[in-house]
C-alpha cells in the first residue's frame, strides 16, 4: 500500500515537472521575435523595388552604415528622386499606421497602400527627425537638391494586407533598434 502511494506520488511529480517544462518551453519559443536582419529582409521582400506606375519606383533598404536607419526612396523617372532617411529609434510605435499617400494619388489615380511612419512626440510636438532629400532634374541638366526634416514618411506596398504585415514588421524593427514607445497607451 505504501509502495503504491509512493509510485502515485512520483507519477504526479513527474507529470507536473513534464507539463511545467514543456509548457514553459512552448511559451518561451512562442514569444521569440524575428531578428533585425530577418525583419529587414521581410520588409524588402514585400516592398522593395515596387513599380508604382511606369514612371515611379519605390525602394526601401537599410543604410549601409547603420542598420537601424531605413532609407525610403521614390524615383520619378527623369524628374526627381525623393529619399527619406528614417532613424528607427525616433519612430513612434503607436503611430505606425496603414493608409495611402495623397501626393502619389495624383500620379496613380488610385489609393496606393502605404505604411505611415511618424516620429515621436516631444513637448506635445512631433520631432522633425526624418531627413527628406529631394533631387530634381531640369532640362538644363542642372541638379537641384533640397534637404528638409519631416515628421513622417511612407513605405509603399502592393496591397492593404501586405501593408498591415509590414507595419507590424516595422514596429518590431523599431523595438529592436531601441525605439520602443515608453508610454503605456
Beta strands, then each sheet from edge to edge (+ up, - down):
strand 1: 50-51
strand 2: 56-62
strand 3: 69-76
strand 4: 80-87
strand 5: 97-99
strand 6: 113-118
strand 7: 121-122
strand 8: 125-126
strand 9: 130-137
strand 10: 143-150
strand 11: 152-157
sheet 1: 1+ 2- 3+ 4- 9+ 10-
sheet 2: 5+ 6- 11+
sheet 3: 7+ 8-
end
